[in-house]
């Protein structure tokens, strides 16, 4: 996984080797004609928030045979992704993804250590405001220290057709803390907004759910649906420091109108009960990976990442896609409208009240294969213009 992909430099470094056709031109450990393929490239880029970042991505994947009738981009992939920044942020992840190694079975395990010294933090709740003059006068006012070390996995079994059952686990130690300078996190800590703010927290949960998947391809679908219903539970009497339940419902759909034109939409909702804490609010569950919410290229492109945090979340996305060149190098223009809001614990409701609405345009480029996608969006939302990079489709 390429975490927080910047706009241009990573595209230059990653575009060619990130796909099988181009990667075959690089020296590898597997002989020509092997179904196993190793892909690797350095990462070197600069962002205003993290400064200069250097890293490495390496993966080994078992490619499908011509006779294989699977929608996954590979049968098995093992990947290592590491990077470190001059801001002293650092990230390392080991990922084993086996979506089609055994007939009817899917396995996924991730081990990650993340230390982000300048993670966005605007506070908790749907009524938070972003004070631009304050952000300009107090450096990193809307940033916080965010540490996450976790192991996460799931097993899925096909029941019939596109219907699968999922069982998974998540064990994590996280810390959301203040920086040395004045910040929104420091103000919330002083006000006692959340008892786990500034406190290292262990979170252990189990989850189960159903998945209905008719996508024509998994990495870059153009037709089909992906419906997910997942329920998870954490119990401090068994393990960890938190006790809560989390229920997530989401639906995504893709409809081609012609060779070049297509529509895509998503609706997602998540509600939590019990006593979750601030570190549990940054994502919603998914059958393949968690989604960062609310705000950012994965959930609401009219808002910057994690613009609104709370236990319950509701958001939707609608896209019109146009493939400028619908073949090998596939640039796709996207017009989008994103809506969403957050609620306190147990407060989720289907409503149009206080929704944060944003819209804009994006360009996603699919390099030779559906496995390598880079892009960016320009959106306009409640805080004004939001310009963001992306290393995959929003959904």
C-alpha positions as CSV (number, residue, x, y, z in Angstrom):
1,X,0.0,0.0,0.0
2,X,1.4,3.4,-0.9
3,X,0.4,5.5,2.0
4,X,-0.5,9.2,1.4
5,X,0.7,9.3,-2.2
6,X,1.8,12.7,-3.3
7,X,0.9,14.2,-6.6
8,X,3.7,14.0,-9.2
9,X,6.9,12.5,-8.0
10,X,5.5,9.2,-6.8
11,X,3.7,8.9,-10.1
12,X,7.0,9.2,-12.0
13,X,8.7,6.7,-9.7
14,X,5.9,4.2,-9.4
15,X,3.9,4.3,-12.6
16,X,6.0,1.9,-14.6
17,X,7.2,-0.7,-12.1
18,X,3.8,-0.9,-10.3
19,X,2.3,-3.0,-13.1
20,X,3.2,-6.4,-14.4
21,X,4.0,-5.4,-18.0
22,X,6.5,-2.7,-17.0
23,X,7.8,-4.6,-14.0
24,X,8.9,-7.5,-16.2
25,X,11.5,-5.1,-17.7
26,X,13.2,-4.8,-14.3
27,X,15.6,-7.4,-12.9
28,X,13.8,-9.8,-10.5
29,X,14.4,-13.0,-8.6
30,X,12.0,-15.1,-10.7
31,X,12.7,-16.4,-14.2
32,X,11.0,-15.2,-17.3
33,X,7.6,-17.0,-17.8
34,X,7.1,-17.5,-14.1
35,X,3.7,-16.7,-12.7
36,X,5.4,-15.2,-9.7
37,X,6.4,-11.6,-10.2
38,X,8.3,-9.2,-7.9
39,X,7.8,-5.5,-8.1
40,X,9.9,-2.9,-6.3
41,X,10.6,0.8,-6.5
42,X,12.0,3.6,-4.3
43,X,9.8,6.5,-3.0
44,X,11.2,10.0,-2.8
45,X,8.9,13.0,-2.5
46,X,8.1,16.2,-0.6
47,X,4.9,17.4,1.0
48,X,4.3,20.7,2.9
49,X,3.2,18.8,6.0
50,X,5.8,16.0,6.2
51,X,8.8,17.5,4.3
52,X,11.1,15.2,2.4
53,X,10.1,11.5,2.5
54,X,12.1,8.5,1.4
55,X,11.0,4.9,1.3
56,X,10.7,1.6,-0.5
57,X,7.9,-0.6,-1.8
58,X,8.5,-4.3,-2.6
59,X,6.0,-7.0,-3.4
60,X,5.9,-10.5,-4.6
61,X,2.7,-11.6,-6.4
62,X,1.3,-14.8,-8.0
63,X,-0.3,-13.8,-11.2
64,X,-3.5,-15.6,-12.5
65,X,-3.1,-18.0,-15.4
66,X,-5.0,-17.4,-18.6
67,X,-7.3,-20.2,-17.7
68,X,-8.1,-18.7,-14.3
69,X,-11.6,-17.1,-14.1
70,X,-11.0,-14.6,-11.2
71,X,-11.7,-10.9,-10.8
72,X,-8.9,-10.3,-8.3
73,X,-5.7,-8.7,-9.8
74,X,-3.6,-11.6,-8.4
75,X,-3.9,-14.9,-6.6
76,X,-1.5,-14.0,-3.8
77,X,0.6,-11.0,-2.9
78,X,3.1,-10.3,-0.1
79,X,4.2,-6.7,0.2
80,X,6.5,-4.6,2.3
81,X,6.1,-0.8,2.4
82,X,8.3,1.5,4.4
83,X,9.0,5.2,4.5
84,X,10.4,7.9,6.8
85,X,10.2,11.7,6.7
86,X,12.2,14.7,7.8
87,X,9.3,15.5,10.1
88,X,10.2,12.3,11.9
89,X,7.1,10.6,10.8
90,X,7.6,6.9,9.8
91,X,5.6,4.0,8.5
92,X,6.1,0.3,7.9
93,X,3.7,-2.3,6.7
94,X,3.8,-6.0,5.9
95,X,0.8,-7.2,4.0
96,X,-0.3,-10.7,2.9
97,X,-3.3,-10.7,0.6
98,X,-4.6,-14.1,-0.8
99,X,-7.8,-13.3,-2.6
100,X,-7.8,-16.3,-5.0
101,X,-5.2,-18.8,-3.9
102,X,-7.8,-21.4,-2.9
103,X,-11.1,-21.9,-4.5
104,X,-13.8,-20.1,-2.6
105,X,-11.5,-18.7,0.1
106,X,-9.9,-15.3,0.7
107,X,-7.3,-14.5,3.3
108,X,-5.8,-11.1,4.3
109,X,-3.4,-10.2,7.1
110,X,-1.7,-6.8,7.8
111,X,1.0,-5.9,10.3
112,X,1.7,-2.2,10.5
113,X,3.6,0.3,12.6
114,X,2.7,4.0,12.0
115,X,4.1,7.1,13.7
116,X,2.6,10.3,12.2
117,X,3.9,13.4,13.9
118,X,1.7,15.8,11.9
119,X,-1.6,14.0,11.4
120,X,-4.7,16.2,10.7
121,X,-6.9,16.8,13.8
122,X,-9.7,19.3,13.8
123,X,-11.6,18.1,16.8
124,X,-14.6,15.9,17.4
125,X,-18.1,16.5,16.2
126,X,-20.0,17.7,13.2
127,X,-20.1,21.3,14.2
128,X,-16.3,21.9,14.3
129,X,-15.0,24.9,12.3
130,X,-11.7,25.4,10.6
131,X,-10.2,28.8,11.5
132,X,-8.0,29.7,8.5
133,X,-6.4,32.8,10.2
134,X,-5.7,30.8,13.3
135,X,-4.1,28.0,11.2
136,X,-2.0,30.6,9.5
137,X,-0.8,32.3,12.7
138,X,-0.2,29.1,14.8
139,X,1.8,26.6,12.9
140,X,0.4,23.0,13.1
141,X,-2.6,24.1,15.1
142,X,-4.8,21.5,13.4
143,X,-2.2,18.7,13.7
144,X,-1.5,16.0,16.3
145,X,0.8,13.1,17.1
146,X,-0.8,9.9,15.9
147,X,0.7,6.5,16.7
148,X,-0.9,3.2,15.5
149,X,0.6,-0.2,15.7
150,X,-1.7,-3.1,14.8
151,X,-2.2,-6.5,13.4
152,X,-5.4,-7.1,11.4
153,X,-6.7,-10.0,9.4
154,X,-9.8,-11.7,8.0
155,X,-11.0,-14.9,6.4
156,X,-13.8,-14.9,3.8
157,X,-15.6,-17.9,2.4
158,X,-17.9,-17.9,-0.6
159,X,-21.3,-19.2,0.1
160,X,-22.9,-19.0,-3.3
161,X,-22.3,-16.8,-6.3
162,X,-21.1,-13.4,-5.2
163,X,-22.1,-14.0,-1.5
164,X,-19.3,-14.4,1.0
165,X,-19.2,-14.7,4.8
166,X,-16.4,-12.8,6.7
167,X,-14.7,-13.4,10.0
168,X,-11.9,-11.1,11.2
169,X,-9.9,-9.7,14.0
170,X,-8.1,-6.4,14.9
171,X,-5.5,-5.8,17.7
172,X,-4.0,-2.3,18.0
173,X,-2.2,0.0,20.3
174,X,-2.9,3.6,19.4
175,X,-2.1,7.1,20.8
176,X,-3.5,10.4,19.8
177,X,-1.5,13.1,21.5
178,X,-0.7,16.8,21.4
179,X,2.3,18.5,19.8
180,X,4.6,20.9,21.7
181,X,2.9,24.0,20.3
182,X,-0.7,25.1,20.9
183,X,-3.2,23.0,19.0
184,X,-6.8,21.9,18.7
185,X,-5.7,18.6,20.3
186,X,-4.2,20.4,23.3
187,X,-7.4,22.5,23.7
188,X,-9.5,19.3,23.6
189,X,-7.2,17.5,26.1
190,X,-7.5,20.5,28.5
191,X,-11.3,20.5,28.1
192,X,-11.6,16.7,28.7
193,X,-13.3,16.1,25.4
194,X,-12.3,12.4,25.3
195,X,-10.8,10.5,28.3
196,X,-8.4,8.5,25.9
197,X,-7.0,11.6,24.3
198,X,-3.3,11.7,25.1
199,X,-3.5,8.2,26.6
200,X,-2.0,5.1,25.0
201,X,-4.9,2.7,24.3
202,X,-5.1,-1.0,23.5
203,X,-8.0,-1.9,21.3
204,X,-8.9,-5.5,20.4
205,X,-12.0,-6.5,18.4
206,X,-13.6,-9.3,16.5
207,X,-15.8,-8.9,13.5
208,X,-18.2,-10.9,11.3
209,X,-20.2,-10.0,8.3
210,X,-21.6,-10.7,4.9
211,X,-20.3,-9.5,1.5
212,X,-22.1,-9.6,-1.8
213,X,-19.7,-8.9,-4.7
214,X,-20.5,-8.9,-8.4
215,X,-17.7,-6.5,-9.6
216,X,-16.3,-7.3,-13.0
217,X,-12.8,-6.6,-11.6
218,X,-11.7,-5.8,-8.1
219,X,-9.0,-3.2,-8.5
220,X,-10.8,-1.0,-11.0
221,X,-14.4,-2.0,-11.4
222,X,-16.6,-0.7,-14.2
223,X,-19.7,-2.9,-13.6
224,X,-21.4,-4.6,-10.6
225,X,-22.0,-4.0,-7.0
226,X,-20.2,-4.5,-3.7
227,X,-22.5,-4.7,-0.6
228,X,-21.1,-5.1,2.9
229,X,-22.7,-5.6,6.3
230,X,-20.1,-6.0,9.1
231,X,-20.5,-6.1,12.9
232,X,-17.6,-5.9,15.3
233,X,-17.2,-6.0,19.0
234,X,-14.5,-5.0,21.5
235,X,-14.7,-6.2,25.2
236,X,-12.3,-4.8,27.8
237,X,-13.2,-7.7,30.1
238,X,-11.6,-10.0,27.5
239,X,-8.8,-7.9,26.0
240,X,-7.8,-4.3,25.5
241,X,-9.0,-1.1,27.1
242,X,-12.3,-0.4,25.2
243,X,-15.7,-2.0,25.2
244,X,-18.0,-1.1,22.2
245,X,-19.8,-2.5,19.2
246,X,-19.6,-1.2,15.7
247,X,-22.0,-1.9,12.8
248,X,-21.1,-0.9,9.3
249,X,-23.3,-1.0,6.2
250,X,-22.1,0.1,2.8
251,X,-23.1,-0.3,-0.8
252,X,-21.1,0.6,-4.0
253,X,-22.2,0.3,-7.6
254,X,-20.7,0.8,-11.0
255,X,-22.6,1.1,-14.3
256,X,-21.0,1.6,-17.8
257,X,-22.9,3.7,-20.2
258,X,-20.6,3.3,-23.1
259,X,-17.0,2.4,-23.8
260,X,-15.9,5.8,-22.4
261,X,-18.7,6.9,-20.1
262,X,-19.7,5.4,-16.7
263,X,-21.4,6.1,-13.4
264,X,-20.4,5.1,-9.9
265,X,-22.0,5.6,-6.5
266,X,-21.5,4.7,-2.9
267,X,-23.5,5.0,0.4
268,X,-21.9,4.1,3.7
269,X,-23.1,4.3,7.3
270,X,-21.5,3.2,10.6
271,X,-22.8,3.4,14.1
272,X,-21.0,2.6,17.4
273,X,-22.4,1.9,20.9
274,X,-20.8,1.4,24.3
275,X,-17.7,3.3,25.1
276,X,-15.5,3.8,21.9
277,X,-12.8,6.5,22.0
278,X,-11.3,9.1,19.7
279,X,-8.7,6.7,18.2
280,X,-11.6,4.5,17.0
281,X,-13.2,7.3,15.0
282,X,-10.7,7.7,12.1
283,X,-11.9,4.9,9.9
284,X,-15.0,2.8,9.0
285,X,-14.9,-1.0,8.5
286,X,-14.6,-2.7,5.1
287,X,-14.3,-6.2,3.8
288,X,-11.0,-5.4,2.0
289,X,-9.6,-2.5,4.1
290,X,-10.7,0.3,6.3
291,X,-11.8,3.6,4.8
292,X,-10.5,6.9,6.3
293,X,-13.4,9.1,7.2
294,X,-14.7,11.7,7.2
295,X,-12.8,13.7,4.7
296,X,-10.0,13.0,2.2
297,X,-9.6,11.1,-1.0
298,X,-11.2,7.9,0.3
299,X,-14.5,9.3,1.7
300,X,-15.2,13.0,1.0
301,X,-13.1,14.9,-1.5
302,X,-14.6,18.2,-0.7
303,X,-12.9,18.0,2.7
304,X,-9.4,17.4,3.8
305,X,-8.5,14.2,5.6
306,X,-10.2,13.6,9.0
307,X,-11.9,16.9,8.8
308,X,-14.9,15.6,10.9
309,X,-14.5,12.9,13.5
310,X,-17.0,11.1,15.6
311,X,-18.3,7.7,16.5
312,X,-21.1,7.5,13.9
313,X,-20.7,8.4,10.3
314,X,-22.9,8.7,7.2
315,X,-21.6,9.6,3.7
316,X,-22.3,9.2,0.1
317,X,-20.5,9.7,-3.2
318,X,-21.7,10.0,-6.8
319,X,-19.4,10.1,-9.9
320,X,-19.6,10.5,-13.6
321,X,-16.5,9.0,-15.3
322,X,-15.1,9.6,-18.8
323,X,-12.2,7.6,-20.1
324,X,-10.2,10.0,-22.3
325,X,-8.3,7.1,-23.8
326,X,-10.0,3.8,-22.8
327,X,-7.1,1.4,-23.5
328,X,-3.6,0.7,-22.1
329,X,-2.7,4.1,-20.5
330,X,-6.2,5.0,-19.3
331,X,-6.7,8.6,-18.2
332,X,-10.2,8.9,-16.6
333,X,-11.8,12.3,-15.9
334,X,-14.2,12.3,-12.9
335,X,-16.9,14.7,-11.9
336,X,-18.1,14.0,-8.3
337,X,-20.4,15.1,-5.6
338,X,-19.7,13.9,-2.0
339,X,-21.9,14.4,1.0
340,X,-21.6,13.3,4.6
341,X,-21.7,14.1,8.3
342,X,-20.8,12.6,11.7
343,X,-22.8,11.9,14.9
344,X,-22.0,11.2,18.5
345,X,-22.1,7.6,19.8
346,X,-25.5,6.0,18.9
347,X,-26.7,9.1,17.1
348,X,-26.7,7.8,13.5
349,X,-29.8,8.7,11.5
350,X,-30.7,9.0,7.8
351,X,-31.0,12.7,7.4
352,X,-30.1,15.6,5.1
353,X,-29.7,18.0,8.0
354,X,-26.2,19.4,8.5
355,X,-24.7,17.3,5.7
356,X,-21.3,18.6,4.4
357,X,-21.6,18.8,0.7
358,X,-18.7,19.1,-1.7
359,X,-18.1,18.5,-5.4
360,X,-15.4,18.9,-8.0
361,X,-13.3,17.3,-10.7
362,X,-10.6,14.6,-10.7
363,X,-8.2,12.8,-13.0
364,X,-7.2,9.2,-12.4
365,X,-4.6,7.5,-14.5
366,X,-4.6,3.7,-14.9
367,X,-1.1,2.7,-16.0
368,X,-1.2,-0.3,-18.4
369,X,-2.9,-2.5,-15.8
370,X,-5.8,-2.1,-13.4
371,X,-3.2,-2.7,-10.5
372,X,-1.6,0.8,-10.8
373,X,-3.8,3.9,-10.4
374,X,-2.7,7.4,-9.5
375,X,-4.6,10.6,-9.6
376,X,-5.8,13.7,-7.9
377,X,-8.9,15.8,-7.3
378,X,-9.9,19.4,-6.9
379,X,-13.0,19.8,-4.7
380,X,-14.9,22.6,-3.2
381,X,-16.6,22.1,0.2
382,X,-17.5,23.8,3.4
383,X,-13.9,25.0,4.0
384,X,-13.3,26.1,0.4
385,X,-11.0,24.4,-2.1
386,X,-9.4,21.0,-1.3
387,X,-6.7,19.6,-3.6
388,X,-5.8,16.0,-2.9
389,X,-3.7,13.2,-4.4
390,X,-4.8,9.6,-4.6
391,X,-3.2,6.2,-5.3
392,X,-6.5,4.3,-6.0
393,X,-10.1,5.0,-6.8
394,X,-12.1,6.6,-4.1
395,X,-14.3,3.4,-4.3
